[in-house]
Amino acid sequence: MVPVRAGGGVGDFACQRLRRHWRPVAKGIRRFDRLSEAERHRLRIDIKTLRYAVELFEPL
C-alpha cells in the first residue's frame, strides 16, 4: 500500500495509485521486444489494471 500523507486529498491518493500502476507498464514497454510470451501476458494484465484505475479515478 502506498502511504498517503496526512491532509492529502483524494486527488493525491489517486495520483499515487496511478503512478504505482504506471511503473510496471512503463518498464515493460521499454523492453517490449525482449519480453517472453509470459512477460507480455503479464504486461497486458498490468495495462488492464492501469486502465481500470484510470477509469475509477476519471471523475475526480
N, C-alpha and C positions, 0 to 999 in steps of 0.2 A: 504494500500500500504506500502510495506517495503521501508524505506528510503535507498537510495544509497549514500554513502559518496562521496564527491567531488573528482574527479580524479579517482574514481573506474571504472574499465573497465567492459566490458560485462561479463567477467568471474565472477567478484564479484557479479554482478546483478544476474547471473544465479544461483550461489551458494545460495544467499539469497532466491530466489524464490523456489528453490528445498527444502531448509530447511523448508520454510514456509509450503510447501505441505506435507513434510515428517512428521511433528509433529502430525497431527491428525491420520495419518496412524499408526505411532508407538504407540500412545495411544490406538487405537482400537485393535491393535494386542496384546498388553499386557493384555487386559481384554476381549479377544475374546469370551471365554467360558461363560462370564456373559452378553454378549450383547443380546438385544432383536432382534427380526426379523427386525424391523425398523432400529435399530442401525447397524445391519450387512449390511443392504442395503446401509445406509449412508457410511459405511466403504468401500464398493465396489465402490461407486461413488468417494470417496476420493482417492482410489487406482488408479482408471482410470485417475483422474485428475493428480496425480503424474506421471503416465506413460506418459501422453500426454506432460507434462512439460519436462520430461527426453528426450523424442523423439525430442522436439523442440530444446533443448539445446545440443543435442548429437553432432552436427557438431563442436561445439566450443571446 
